[in-house]
Amino acid sequence: MIEPASLANFFTIFFSAAMVIMLGALYALLFAYSRLKHDPRLMPVAYLSYIGLFVATLFLADAANLLKHPLWPVIVVLMLVGYLLAPHAIWHLCVGTHAEEQENTELLPSKNL
């Protein structure tokens, strides 16, 4: 059984959870914007926000006493790896979907009114 988080850790839990949300959104936003605008200078900033997400997640897991149980650290690491790789997978899925859509529209005859 996981022991509940102490009231003294409430601020740490609240702040680190907010940082997980904000840095996760920033990572996804910067990753997508870098790919859409073909601006590779934004990709290191996206990865810096992911590092911040990683650190905030570790603070959250520690403050919520998740690291004391043998299964929770594995779940936390799997979630962090998944969030690192998810934008890459989603980007490739979108590019593949739209490339197929583009090929299909090129095959259709154009309608001139």
MARTOR-727167 format. One record per residue: x, y, z of N, C-alpha, C in turn; residue in one letter. Coordinates in steps of 0.02 Angstrom, whole numbers, plus 50000, padded with zeros to 5 digits. Example, Ala and Ser with C-alpha at 12.3 -4.5 7.8 and 13.67 -1.06 7.14 Angstrom:
BEGIN
506604971650390506154977550390506604983550390A;506424988850354506844994750357506455000250394S;
//
This chain:
BEGIN
500424994150000500005000050000500455006250000M;500255011149962500635017449959500405021950016I;500895024550053500715029150107500515035750076E;499985038850103499755045250074500285050650081P;500245055450036500715061050039500555065350099A;501065068050129500965072350188500705079150167S;500395082450214500145089150201500705094050186L;501295092750213501875097050201502095096750128A;501935091350093502125090550023501585093249975N;501055096150001500505098349959500735103449907F;501115108449928501345113549881501795110549828F;502245106049849502685102849801502285098749750T;501795095149773501375091149728500985095749681I;500685100949708500295105649667500735108949614F;501305111549635501745115249589502045110549537F;502285104749558502595100149510502075097249462S;501465096049484500945093749439500775099049386A;500755105249408500635110749361501205111249311A;501815110349335502395110649290502395104849240M;502175098949262502125093249216501645094949159V;501085097849176500595099549125500865105049078I;501145110349107501375115849066501985113949023M;502455110349051503055108449013502895103048961L;502425098748977502205093848927501875097148867G;501455102048881501135105748827501645109748787A;502125112748822502635116748788503065112248743L;503245106348768503635101648727503255099748663Y;502625097948670502235096048611502155101948563A;502025107848590501925113748548502565115548511L;503125115748545503755117548513503975112248463L;503855105848479504025100448433503625101248368F;502975102148375502545102748316502715109148276A;502815114648310502965120948276503635120548239Y;504125117248270504775116348238504705112348174S;504295107148176504205102948116503785106548063R;503265110148084502825113548036503185119147999L;503575122948036503915128748007504605127147981K;504805120747986505475118647964506015122947996H;505945123848061506415127948099506765123548151D;507345120748133507675116148180507955119448243P;507975126148244508215129548303507755128648363R;507115127248350506635126348404506665119448436L;506945114548401506955107748427507365107148491M;507955110248497508295109848563507895112948620P;507515118248606507095121348657506535116448676V;506265112848627505765107848642506045102448687A;506655100248673506955095048714507145097748783Y;507315104048789507425107048855506785107048896L;506225108448864505595108248900505425101048920S;505625096148880505525089248900505965087548960Y;506575089948963506995088749021506675091849083I;506385097749076506015100749131505425096449152G;505075093649103504515089149116504765083049155L;505335080349135505635074549167505785076049241F;506095081649253506275083549322505645084849363V;505155088349335504535089749372504165083249388A;504195078449342503865071949355504215068249411T;504865068549414505225065349469505075068649536L;505025075249537504835078849598504135076749619F;503675076449571502985074549586502955067349613L;503305062849581503295055849604503595055149673A;504115058949688504425058549754503965061649807D;503675067449792503245070749841502605066749854A;502375063049805501765059049813501925052049838A;502545050849857502765044349884502685038649834N;502735040049770502665034749720503305030849711L;503865033749729504505030349717504665025149771L;504255024749823504375019849877504075013049861K;503645012749814503325006449794503695003649734H;503784997149728504194994449673503894995149604P;503244995649597502924995949531502885003149504L;502775008049547502655014849523503245018049486W;503865016949506504415019849467504425017249395P;504245010949386504215008149318503675011649278V;503095012749309502545016149274502745023349257I;503075026749303503295033749291503785033949232V;504265029449231504765029349176504425027649110V;503965022849110503605021149048503205027149022L;502895030849067502525036749046502995042149017M;503575042949048504045047949023504325045948955L;504485039648945504725037248880504165038048828V;503565036248847502995037048801502895044248780G;502955048848827502845055848809503425058648769Y;504015055748776504575057748734504465055548662L;504215049548653504145046748586503475048248552L;502965049948591502295051148562502285056648509A;502585062448520502565067648467502895065348402P;503425061348407503745058648347503265054148309H;502935049648345502475044948314501875048548284A;501605053348320501035057148295501225061148234I;501825064148234502055067948176502105063448114W;502405057548121502475053048064501795050548041H;501335049448087500655047348068500305052848029L;500365059048051500045064548016500345065747947C;501015065447943501345066447879501145060847830V;501135054647854500925049147811500205049647789G;499775051647834499065052347817498955057847765T;499275063547776499175069047730499535067947663H;500085064247663500415062747600499975058247558A;499645053347590499185049047554498585053047528E;498345057647569497785061947549497995066247490E;498605068947490498855073047436498905069047371Q;499135062847376499185058547316498495057247287E;498005056147330497325054747307497015060847273N;497145066847297496855072747267497195074447200T;497825072447193498175073647130497915069047075E;497655063347094497395058547045496705060447019L;496335064547058495675066547038495715071946985L;495255071746935495265077046885495035083646916P;495335089046896495145095546923494515097946888S;494115101446928493475104046902493555111546890K;493515113646829493535120746813492835123146801N;492625128146836491945130646829491915136046779L;
//
